[in-house]
Amino acid sequence: MAWQPNGENLKTLAQCLKDSLSAFNKSAQKQAEIMLNQAKASPDINNYLALIISSSEPPPVFPTTASDWHMVRCAAALMLKNNIKNNYDKIPEQSLALVKLAVPLGLQDKNSQIRSHAGTLATELINKGGIYGWPEFLPELLKMLTNESGQVTPEAQEGAMAAMAKICEDNAKMLEREHNGQRPINFLLPKLIQATRSTIPKVRAHALTAINVFTPRKSQAMLNSIDDLLQHLFALAEDPSIDVRKQVCRAFVNLVETRPDKLLPHIEGLAKYVISQQKGDDEDLATEAAEFWLTVGEHDNLWQALQPYITDIIPVLLECMVYSPEDIAILGGASDDEDEEDREEDIKPQFAKKKLTRAANGNTASDMAKNGNAFEKVASMEEDDDDLEDGEIDDDESEGDENPDEKWTLRKCSAAALDVFARDFGGPVFTAILPYLQSNLKHADWSYREAAVLALGAVADGCMDVVVPHLRELVPYLISLLDDEEPVVRQITCWTLGRYSAWAVGLTEPAEKDRYFLPMMDGILKKMLDKNKNVQEAGASAMANLEEKAGKALEPYCGPIIQQYIRCFGKYKDKNMWVLYDCVQTLAEHIGPVLARPELSSQLMPVLLDRWQKVGDESRELFPLLECLSYVAMALGDAFAPYAEPIFARCIRIIHQNLEQAMKAKTNTNLDQPDEDFLVTSLDLLSAIIQALDNDKASKLVANAQPTFFELMALCMGDQSDAVQQSAYALLGDCAKYVFEQLEPFLPNIMPVVIKRLDMETILDEEVDNSFSVINNACWSVGEIALQYKAGMAPFVPQLLSRCVDILSNPRVPGGVGENAAIALGRLGLANAELLAPHLGNFAEEFLDTMDDVDPSEEKATALRGFTEVVTRNPQAMESVLLHYFSTIANYQELTLQKPAVAELHEAFQKVINVYKQIIPGFANFLMQMEAKDLELLQKLFIL
């Protein structure tokens, strides 16, 4: 029997939905929320919600106005979406069937908001149940959006196409995946291209939106349809709809990466078209167009094609770099706000920047992208709007009084494109902007002064050689602009001076340093205490940039620099603390042990510890603070010992708390998963402390940790986040190097976890790139453990051999990961050569190929010595690569250094040469097959 609604229940639910949106009656709103929460337990709740959504008129039991009924329907849609999202598996099949009947009705509704809600419901149903859990829906949707029957209203076509765009965005991989010999995208993409001919502008725009989900992806369907798509894009290039032209520009941008060969023949027409779109009145369209220059300029094989047009493009970029009248109204005459507290919404989400990656040369590579880029498109500019429905495509960019410096804009995109062109074409770009600079650097209107300073900064990296002759005139003027009455001008001037700080740092004449470098550094430091908080931030970012360029040249000035930082710690509000930490850690990174001088560390550490005590365990400010302390600890070395114990203990506590919270969140969906950066930054700081301190002191900290240090570390090694695993494996390797006695008892339990993580077969294709950083650190840690554990590695050698060989022979593995795998494999041979020798022929070639790319280091020396130990036990296995091996021996350039590892390696090489002298008849003649220079080196270094 078909389900029938109960009139009283329907009336009560509708009233509750209406009251839940009431801003005027808080009591009714609260009561409604309680009742709606209770209603979720009813097996029929989703039936009623589906009925309300699909009913364009209020039912007789609930007479109300059209506007109120619309509100009720929207509230029902939102509640139904959340029910599907959170409890899909518990919804009865009968209810799901009714919802699936309601969605197509909603897509045909006359009200655009209801159509949008219906599209969101469709997306959520497919997200949860899969495309094949609702196989009839896509064909039905295609019939609607193509008006196959000729009876579909324009509104319904719009709703169907909008839903299709949402589905494509959320399910691209599923649509491309083969199922029963078919890939849905093969049928779908031609239909979407056909839909761009629709007479309805929104259908054309949504069709292109859906297509643009696939233009960046190199699917066979896109390859097959590319010519047809390009013809449609060219036909739509002058479409009267701005939304359509935005998507056309986006498609061209995406195709730069996937099909540059198809765009190259049309580059002249494309250049003219993009210029015309960027010069239009709609800023969003102009920004989409400007992205084309940025993408082409960064493309290895396409940027040169723009050479004939840069004199036409650059004036447009310069024009677009001036703040718009709307932006000027927001920014102009900004107040002195140094004493105002930051609003929570002003502090953008931040993420731990440093992701420790252990390199084969023993160094630590870290992503140290600086905050000071005036036009970099960073994550904080693209944060999600929590008010958006999940799965919705936000066609309407945020409007209103949002600070233009806080979002990705036409101005920033144009400046970024100018930067890319400067690096591509060099001098001619500066020649093209020079007249603009001469006219505008001293312009009476601050917005033109600001744009000129931005342009000068944008070309710094690419045009430095041709700008240098002008800098003796420009730099003093820029320093004077640090006192400009407009905060926005002071702000951009800080950034531009930071970009040219390398020139000032490189001056060798004392008089020139006094004239240019010192005033530049002094001016930037002073702006760190400007009366405007945005200028403070820009000054701090510029100072971090200068520190990076100057390095140890800052040593004589560390005292005044640190004193200014201390003043900043006393003055800054929450937001600017983040960039101040960056200044401190960059200084620590580049002056290193100099910071350990008592007169410096005794000033800096008290302010850092004061902040450490004020910041709570759940504050996001912990991320930059922990990261900063990692660099400071490494710089101070054992001088960090007086501060280490409470900091180490707190990191352990933070890790324990976050792991507990994560476990609770797995069983209780009402709890949020903790932010992974609490774990990442705590693990990284533990690594830094263990490296910095004397080994005995570090061992004591590890031994006294509660809960048990290595149990927590092992849990982090198995965390679901790659970033957490990456830091955990870095910590594991550091423990092997510095506190091995503490680690050793736990290795029987830890090594199987490591071996499992090294299994390339367990990595999903879509996760492979993120996983390489983890595999890299896991390989590195194996090498460090093998060096210390020696014969204790024997039970794990067979599986580690298999894993390392798989990594070395996989062409998708980045070079650095392969190098660490090769070093790990070589070091296993130091104490377990007998176990590896029977398999030498399976990995010798890949090992030698990989080691050719590793720079001379102790890591390389120990790996080659371990490999050589294996070779001496099975010399015949090297027959096919023996000349390569001798070439490796001859070219190992650190043999002349007086290091124990190198001396031992030389001895091992001589030993293996003696083995081959015995077993190869005419050994001297055999060696004549080597290249002359390699043979000469071998004869010079060894007894042959």
Backbone hydrogen bonds, N-H to C=O, Kabsch-Sander energy under -0.5 kcal/mol:
donor,donor_aa,acceptor,acceptor_aa,energy
7,G,5,P,-0.6
10,L,6,N,-2.6
11,K,7,G,-2.3
12,T,8,E,-2.5
13,L,9,N,-2.6
14,A,10,L,-2.6
15,Q,11,K,-2.3
16,C,12,T,-2.3
17,L,13,L,-2.6
18,K,14,A,-2.2
19,D,15,Q,-2.9
20,S,16,C,-2.1
21,L,17,L,-0.5
21,L,18,K,-1.2
22,S,19,D,-1.7
26,K,24,F,-0.6
29,Q,25,N,-2.3
30,K,26,K,-2.5
31,Q,27,S,-2.3
32,A,28,A,-2.5
33,E,29,Q,-2.2
34,I,30,K,-1.9
35,M,31,Q,-2.3
36,L,32,A,-2.8
37,N,33,E,-1.9
38,Q,34,I,-1.9
39,A,35,M,-2.3
40,K,36,L,-0.9
41,A,38,Q,-1.5
42,S,39,A,-1.8
45,I,42,S,-1.3
47,N,44,D,-0.7
48,Y,44,D,-1.9
49,L,45,I,-2.1
50,A,46,N,-2.3
51,L,47,N,-2.2
52,I,48,Y,-2.5
53,I,49,L,-2.4
54,S,50,A,-2.0
55,S,51,L,-0.6
55,S,52,I,-1.0
56,S,54,S,-0.7
62,F,59,P,-2.1
69,W,65,T,-2.4
70,H,66,A,-1.9
71,M,67,S,-1.8
72,V,68,D,-2.2
73,R,69,W,-2.4
74,C,70,H,-2.3
75,A,71,M,-2.4
76,A,72,V,-2.3
77,A,73,R,-2.5
78,L,74,C,-2.2
79,M,75,A,-2.3
80,L,76,A,-2.7
81,K,77,A,-2.5
82,N,78,L,-2.0
83,N,79,M,-2.2
84,I,80,L,-2.5
85,K,81,K,-2.6
86,N,82,N,-2.6
87,N,83,N,-2.6
88,Y,84,I,-0.9
90,K,87,N,-1.5
91,I,87,N,-0.6
91,I,88,Y,-1.4
96,L,92,P,-2.3
97,A,93,E,-2.4
98,L,94,Q,-1.7
99,V,95,S,-2.4
100,K,96,L,-2.5
101,L,97,A,-1.2
102,A,98,L,-1.9
103,V,99,V,-2.0
105,L,101,L,-0.9
106,G,102,A,-2.5
107,L,103,V,-2.3
108,Q,104,P,-0.9
108,Q,105,L,-0.6
109,D,106,G,-1.4
112,S,110,K,-0.5
115,R,111,N,-2.0
116,S,112,S,-2.2
117,H,113,Q,-2.4
118,A,114,I,-2.5
119,G,115,R,-2.1
120,T,116,S,-2.0
121,L,117,H,-2.3
122,A,118,A,-2.3
123,T,119,G,-2.3
124,E,120,T,-2.4
125,L,121,L,-2.6
126,I,122,A,-2.1
127,N,123,T,-2.7
128,K,124,E,-2.1
129,G,125,L,-3.0
130,G,126,I,-2.3
133,G,130,G,-1.1
134,W,131,I,-1.1
137,F,134,W,-1.8
138,L,134,W,-0.6
140,E,136,E,-1.7
141,L,137,F,-2.9
142,L,138,L,-2.6
143,K,139,P,-2.1
144,M,140,E,-1.8
145,L,141,L,-2.8
146,T,142,L,-2.0
147,N,144,M,-0.9
148,E,143,K,-2.2
150,G,147,N,-0.8
157,Q,153,T,-2.3
158,E,154,P,-2.4
159,G,155,E,-2.6
160,A,156,A,-2.8
161,M,157,Q,-2.4
162,A,158,E,-2.7
163,A,159,G,-2.2
164,M,160,A,-2.3
165,A,161,M,-2.2
166,K,162,A,-2.0
167,I,163,A,-2.6
168,C,164,M,-2.6
169,E,165,A,-2.2
170,D,166,K,-2.1
171,N,167,I,-1.5
175,L,171,N,-2.3
176,E,172,A,-1.5
177,R,173,K,-1.1
179,H,182,Q,-3.2
182,Q,179,H,-1.7
185,I,175,L,-2.4
186,N,183,R,-1.7
187,F,183,R,-0.7
187,F,184,P,-0.9
188,L,184,P,-2.4
189,L,185,I,-2.6
191,K,187,F,-0.9
192,L,188,L,-2.2
193,I,189,L,-2.6
194,Q,190,P,-2.3
195,A,191,K,-1.8
196,T,192,L,-0.7
196,T,193,I,-1.0
197,R,194,Q,-1.7
198,S,195,A,-1.8
203,V,200,I,-0.6
204,R,200,I,-2.0
205,A,201,P,-2.6
206,H,202,K,-2.7
207,A,203,V,-2.4
208,L,204,R,-2.1
209,T,205,A,-2.1
210,A,206,H,-2.4
211,I,207,A,-2.5
212,N,208,L,-2.6
213,V,210,A,-1.3
214,F,210,A,-0.5
214,F,211,I,-1.7
215,T,211,I,-1.3
217,R,214,F,-1.6
219,S,217,R,-1.4
223,L,219,S,-2.0
224,N,220,Q,-2.5
225,S,221,A,-1.6
226,I,222,M,-0.9
226,I,223,L,-0.5
229,L,225,S,-2.8
230,L,226,I,-2.6
231,Q,227,D,-1.9
232,H,228,D,-1.8
233,L,229,L,-2.7
234,F,230,L,-2.7
235,A,231,Q,-1.8
236,L,232,H,-1.7
237,A,233,L,-0.6
237,A,234,F,-0.7
239,D,236,L,-2.2
245,R,241,S,-2.0
246,K,242,I,-2.4
247,Q,243,D,-1.7
248,V,244,V,-2.1
249,C,245,R,-2.4
250,R,246,K,-2.2
251,A,247,Q,-2.3
252,F,248,V,-2.1
253,V,249,C,-2.2
254,N,250,R,-2.5
255,L,251,A,-2.4
256,V,252,F,-1.0
256,V,253,V,-0.6
257,E,253,V,-0.6
257,E,254,N,-0.9
258,T,254,N,-1.4
259,R,255,L,-2.6
262,K,259,R,-1.1
263,L,259,R,-1.0
264,L,260,P,-2.2
266,H,263,L,-1.7
267,I,264,L,-1.6
270,L,266,H,-2.7
271,A,267,I,-2.6
272,K,268,E,-2.1
273,Y,269,G,-2.4
274,V,270,L,-3.0
275,I,271,A,-2.2
276,S,272,K,-2.1
277,Q,273,Y,-2.2
278,Q,274,V,-2.4
279,K,275,I,-1.5
280,G,277,Q,-1.0
283,E,281,D,-0.7
286,A,282,D,-2.4
287,T,283,E,-2.5
288,E,284,D,-2.1
289,A,285,L,-2.2
290,A,286,A,-2.6
291,E,287,T,-1.7
292,F,288,E,-0.5
292,F,289,A,-1.7
293,W,289,A,-0.6
293,W,290,A,-0.6
294,L,290,A,-1.5
295,T,291,E,-2.6
296,V,292,F,-2.8
297,G,293,W,-2.7
298,E,294,L,-1.1
299,H,296,V,-1.5
302,L,299,H,-0.8
303,W,299,H,-1.6
305,A,302,L,-1.5
306,L,303,W,-1.8
307,Q,304,Q,-1.6
309,Y,306,L,-2.2
310,I,306,L,-0.7
310,I,307,Q,-1.0
312,D,309,Y,-1.3
313,I,309,Y,-2.2
314,I,310,I,-2.8
316,V,312,D,-0.6
316,V,313,I,-0.6
317,L,313,I,-2.0
318,L,314,I,-2.7
319,E,315,P,-2.1
320,C,316,V,-2.0
321,M,317,L,-0.7
321,M,318,L,-0.9
322,V,319,E,-0.9
328,I,324,S,-2.7
329,A,325,P,-1.9
330,I,326,E,-1.1
331,L,327,D,-3.0
332,G,328,I,-3.0
334,A,331,L,-1.2
337,D,335,S,-0.7
337,D,531,K,-0.7
338,E,531,K,-1.9
340,E,337,D,-1.7
346,D,343,R,-1.4
347,I,343,R,-0.7
347,I,344,E,-1.0
348,K,346,D,-1.1
355,K,353,K,-0.7
356,L,354,K,-0.6
357,T,365,A,-1.7
359,A,363,N,-2.4
362,G,359,A,-1.8
365,A,357,T,-2.6
365,A,363,N,-0.6
368,M,366,S,-1.0
373,N,370,K,-0.6
378,V,376,E,-1.2
381,M,378,V,-1.7
382,E,379,A,-1.9
383,E,380,S,-0.6
386,D,384,D,-0.8
388,L,385,D,-2.0
392,E,389,E,-2.1
394,D,392,E,-0.6
395,D,393,I,-1.5
397,E,395,D,-0.8
406,E,403,N,-2.2
407,K,404,P,-0.7
409,T,407,K,-0.6
413,C,409,T,-2.7
414,S,410,L,-2.6
415,A,411,R,-2.2
416,A,412,K,-2.7
417,A,413,C,-2.2
418,L,414,S,-2.2
419,D,415,A,-2.2
420,V,416,A,-2.3
421,F,417,A,-2.8
422,A,418,L,-2.3
423,R,419,D,-1.8
424,D,420,V,-2.0
425,F,421,F,-3.5
426,G,421,F,-0.6
426,G,422,A,-1.7
429,V,426,G,-1.9
430,F,426,G,-0.9
431,T,427,G,-2.4
432,A,428,P,-1.8
433,I,429,V,-1.7
434,L,430,F,-1.6
437,L,433,I,-2.5
438,Q,434,L,-2.6
439,S,435,P,-1.7
440,N,436,Y,-1.8
441,L,437,L,-2.6
443,H,440,N,-1.8
446,W,444,A,-0.5
448,Y,445,D,-1.0
449,R,445,D,-1.8
450,E,446,W,-2.9
451,A,447,S,-1.8
452,A,448,Y,-2.1
453,V,449,R,-2.3
454,L,450,E,-2.4
455,A,451,A,-2.5
456,L,452,A,-2.3
457,G,453,V,-2.2
458,A,454,L,-2.5
459,V,455,A,-1.4
460,A,457,G,-1.4
463,C,459,V,-2.6
464,M,460,A,-0.7
466,V,463,C,-0.6
467,V,463,C,-1.9
468,V,464,M,-2.4
470,H,467,V,-2.3
471,L,467,V,-0.8
471,L,468,V,-1.4
472,R,468,V,-0.6
473,E,470,H,-1.2
474,L,470,H,-2.5
475,V,471,L,-2.9
477,Y,473,E,-1.0
478,L,474,L,-2.8
479,I,475,V,-2.7
480,S,476,P,-1.8
481,L,477,Y,-1.6
482,L,478,L,-0.6
482,L,479,I,-1.0
483,D,480,S,-1.6
484,D,481,L,-2.1
489,V,486,E,-0.7
490,R,486,E,-1.9
491,Q,487,P,-2.6
492,I,488,V,-2.1
493,T,489,V,-2.1
494,C,490,R,-1.8
495,W,491,Q,-1.5
496,T,492,I,-2.4
497,L,493,T,-2.7
498,G,494,C,-2.2
499,R,495,W,-1.6
500,Y,496,T,-1.3
501,S,498,G,-0.9
503,W,500,Y,-0.8
504,A,500,Y,-1.3
505,V,501,S,-2.8
506,G,502,A,-1.7
507,L,504,A,-1.0
513,K,509,E,-2.4
514,D,510,P,-2.4
515,R,511,A,-1.5
516,Y,512,E,-2.6
517,F,512,E,-0.7
518,L,513,K,-2.6
520,M,516,Y,-1.8
521,M,517,F,-2.9
522,D,518,L,-3.0
523,G,519,P,-2.6
524,I,520,M,-2.3
525,L,521,M,-2.7
526,K,522,D,-2.3
527,K,523,G,-1.8
528,M,524,I,-0.9
528,M,525,L,-0.7
529,L,526,K,-1.9
530,D,527,K,-1.8
536,Q,532,N,-2.1
537,E,533,K,-2.3
538,A,534,N,-2.1
539,G,535,V,-2.8
540,A,536,Q,-2.5
541,S,537,E,-2.4
542,A,538,A,-2.5
543,M,539,G,-2.2
544,A,540,A,-2.2
545,N,541,S,-2.0
546,L,542,A,-2.6
547,E,543,M,-2.6
548,E,544,A,-1.9
549,K,545,N,-1.9
550,A,546,L,-2.9
551,G,547,E,-2.6
553,A,550,A,-2.0
554,L,551,G,-1.7
555,E,552,K,-1.9
557,Y,554,L,-2.1
558,C,555,E,-1.3
561,I,557,Y,-2.1
562,I,558,C,-2.8
563,Q,559,G,-2.3
564,Q,560,P,-2.0
565,Y,561,I,-2.1
566,I,562,I,-2.4
567,R,563,Q,-1.7
568,C,564,Q,-2.1
569,F,565,Y,-2.5
570,G,566,I,-1.5
571,K,567,R,-0.9
571,K,568,C,-0.7
572,Y,568,C,-3.4
577,M,573,K,-1.0
577,M,574,D,-0.7
578,W,574,D,-0.7
578,W,575,K,-1.0
580,L,576,N,-1.8
581,Y,577,M,-2.4
582,D,578,W,-1.3
583,C,579,V,-1.8
584,V,580,L,-2.2
585,Q,581,Y,-2.8
586,T,582,D,-2.3
587,L,583,C,-2.2
588,A,584,V,-2.5
589,E,585,Q,-2.5
590,H,586,T,-1.8
591,I,587,L,-2.2
592,G,588,A,-1.6
594,V,591,I,-1.8
595,L,592,G,-2.1
596,A,593,P,-1.8
597,R,594,V,-1.8
600,L,597,R,-1.9
601,S,597,R,-2.7
602,S,598,P,-2.1
603,Q,600,L,-1.0
604,L,600,L,-2.3
605,M,601,S,-2.3
607,V,603,Q,-0.7
607,V,604,L,-0.6
608,L,604,L,-1.8
609,L,605,M,-2.9
610,D,606,P,-2.0
611,R,607,V,-1.9
612,W,608,L,-2.5
613,Q,609,L,-2.0
614,K,610,D,-1.4
615,V,611,R,-2.2
619,S,616,G,-1.4
622,L,619,S,-1.5
623,F,620,R,-1.4
625,L,621,E,-1.8
626,L,622,L,-3.3
627,E,623,F,-2.1
628,C,624,P,-2.5
629,L,625,L,-2.5
630,S,626,L,-1.7
631,Y,627,E,-1.5
632,V,628,C,-2.3
633,A,629,L,-2.9
634,M,630,S,-2.0
635,A,631,Y,-2.1
636,L,632,V,-2.7
637,G,633,A,-2.1
639,A,636,L,-1.7
640,F,637,G,-2.1
641,A,638,D,-1.7
643,Y,640,F,-1.8
644,A,640,F,-0.8
644,A,641,A,-0.9
645,E,641,A,-0.7
647,I,643,Y,-1.0
648,F,644,A,-3.3
649,A,645,E,-2.4
650,R,646,P,-2.0
651,C,647,I,-2.1
652,I,648,F,-2.0
653,R,649,A,-2.1
654,I,650,R,-2.8
655,I,651,C,-2.5
656,H,652,I,-2.5
657,Q,653,R,-2.8
658,N,654,I,-2.3
659,L,655,I,-2.4
660,E,656,H,-2.3
661,Q,657,Q,-2.5
662,A,658,N,-2.2
663,M,659,L,-2.0
664,K,660,E,-2.2
665,A,661,Q,-2.3
666,K,662,A,-1.2
667,T,663,M,-0.9
667,T,664,K,-0.7
668,N,664,K,-1.4
671,L,668,N,-2.0
678,F,675,D,-1.7
679,L,675,D,-0.6
679,L,676,E,-0.6
680,V,676,E,-2.5
681,T,677,D,-2.3
682,S,678,F,-1.3
683,L,679,L,-2.8
684,D,680,V,-2.3
685,L,681,T,-1.9
686,L,682,S,-2.2
687,S,683,L,-2.2
688,A,684,D,-2.2
689,I,685,L,-2.5
690,I,686,L,-2.4
691,Q,687,S,-2.2
692,A,688,A,-2.3
693,L,689,I,-2.4
698,A,694,D,-2.5
699,S,695,N,-2.7
700,K,696,D,-1.9
701,L,697,K,-1.9
702,V,698,A,-2.3
703,A,699,S,-2.7
704,N,700,K,-2.0
705,A,701,L,-0.6
705,A,702,V,-0.8
709,F,702,V,-0.5
712,L,708,T,-1.9
713,M,709,F,-2.2
714,A,710,F,-2.1
715,L,711,E,-1.8
716,C,712,L,-2.1
717,M,713,M,-2.0
718,G,714,A,-1.0
719,D,716,C,-1.3
725,Q,721,S,-2.2
726,Q,722,D,-2.8
727,S,723,A,-1.8
728,A,724,V,-2.4
729,Y,725,Q,-2.7
730,A,726,Q,-1.6
731,L,727,S,-2.2
732,L,728,A,-2.2
733,G,729,Y,-2.1
734,D,730,A,-2.1
735,C,731,L,-2.5
736,A,732,L,-2.0
737,K,733,G,-1.8
738,Y,734,D,-2.5
739,V,735,C,-2.2
742,Q,739,V,-0.9
743,L,739,V,-1.5
744,E,740,F,-2.9
746,F,743,L,-2.1
747,L,743,L,-0.6
747,L,744,E,-1.3
749,N,746,F,-1.1
750,I,746,F,-1.9
751,M,747,L,-2.9
753,V,749,N,-0.6
753,V,750,I,-0.7
754,V,750,I,-1.9
755,I,751,M,-2.8
756,K,752,P,-2.1
757,R,753,V,-1.8
758,L,754,V,-1.4
759,D,756,K,-1.3
760,M,758,L,-0.8
762,T,759,D,-1.3
763,I,760,M,-1.2
764,L,762,T,-0.5
767,E,764,L,-1.4
768,V,764,L,-0.7
768,V,765,D,-1.0
771,S,767,E,-1.9
772,F,768,V,-1.2
773,S,769,D,-0.6
774,V,770,N,-0.6
775,I,771,S,-2.7
776,N,772,F,-2.7
777,N,773,S,-1.7
778,A,774,V,-2.5
779,C,775,I,-2.8
780,W,776,N,-2.4
781,S,777,N,-2.5
782,V,778,A,-2.0
783,G,779,C,-2.1
784,E,780,W,-2.0
785,I,781,S,-2.6
786,A,782,V,-2.9
787,L,783,G,-1.5
788,Q,784,E,-1.0
788,Q,785,I,-0.6
789,Y,785,I,-3.8
790,K,786,A,-1.4
792,G,789,Y,-2.5
793,M,790,K,-2.0
794,A,791,A,-1.8
796,F,793,M,-2.1
797,V,793,M,-0.8
797,V,794,A,-1.0
800,L,796,F,-2.5
801,L,797,V,-3.1
802,S,798,P,-2.0
803,R,799,Q,-2.5
804,C,800,L,-2.9
805,V,801,L,-2.5
806,D,802,S,-2.1
807,I,803,R,-2.1
808,L,804,C,-2.6
809,S,805,V,-2.0
810,N,807,I,-1.0
813,V,810,N,-1.5
817,V,814,P,-0.5
818,G,814,P,-2.0
819,E,815,G,-2.4
820,N,816,G,-1.8
821,A,817,V,-2.1
822,A,818,G,-2.6
823,I,819,E,-2.4
824,A,820,N,-2.3
825,L,821,A,-2.4
826,G,822,A,-2.8
827,R,823,I,-2.7
828,L,824,A,-1.7
829,G,825,L,-0.8
829,G,826,G,-1.1
830,L,827,R,-1.5
831,A,828,L,-0.6
832,N,828,L,-1.1
833,A,829,G,-0.6
835,L,832,N,-0.7
836,L,832,N,-1.3
837,A,833,A,-2.5
839,H,836,L,-1.8
840,L,837,A,-1.7
842,N,839,H,-2.0
843,F,839,H,-0.5
843,F,840,L,-1.6
844,A,840,L,-2.1
847,F,843,F,-2.6
848,L,844,A,-2.5
849,D,845,E,-2.5
850,T,846,E,-2.2
851,M,847,F,-2.6
852,D,848,L,-1.5
853,D,850,T,-1.6
854,V,851,M,-1.2
861,A,857,S,-2.4
862,T,858,E,-2.6
863,A,859,E,-2.0
864,L,860,K,-2.6
865,R,861,A,-2.0
866,G,862,T,-2.3
867,F,863,A,-2.5
868,T,864,L,-2.4
869,E,865,R,-2.0
870,V,866,G,-1.6
871,V,867,F,-2.3
872,T,868,T,-2.4
873,R,869,E,-0.7
873,R,870,V,-0.9
874,N,870,V,-0.7
874,N,871,V,-1.3
877,A,874,N,-1.4
878,M,875,P,-1.5
879,E,876,Q,-1.5
881,V,878,M,-1.4
882,L,878,M,-0.8
882,L,879,E,-0.7
885,Y,881,V,-2.3
886,F,882,L,-2.6
887,S,883,L,-2.1
888,T,884,H,-2.2
889,I,885,Y,-2.4
890,A,886,F,-2.6
891,N,887,S,-2.0
892,Y,889,I,-1.0
893,Q,891,N,-1.2
895,L,892,Y,-1.0
896,T,893,Q,-0.6
897,L,894,E,-1.7
899,K,897,L,-1.6
903,A,899,K,-2.8
904,E,900,P,-2.6
905,L,901,A,-1.8
906,H,902,V,-2.6
907,E,903,A,-2.1
908,A,904,E,-2.2
909,F,905,L,-2.8
910,Q,906,H,-2.4
911,K,907,E,-2.1
912,V,908,A,-2.2
913,I,909,F,-2.4
914,N,910,Q,-2.2
915,V,911,K,-1.6
916,Y,912,V,-2.0
917,K,913,I,-2.2
918,Q,914,N,-1.4
919,I,915,V,-1.4
920,I,916,Y,-2.1
923,F,920,I,-0.7
926,F,922,G,-2.3
927,L,923,F,-2.2
928,M,924,A,-0.8
928,M,925,N,-0.6
929,Q,926,F,-1.7
930,M,927,L,-2.2
935,L,931,E,-2.6
936,E,932,A,-2.4
937,L,933,K,-1.9
938,L,934,D,-2.4
939,Q,935,L,-2.6
940,K,936,E,-1.7
941,L,937,L,-1.9
942,F,938,L,-2.0
944,L,942,F,-0.8
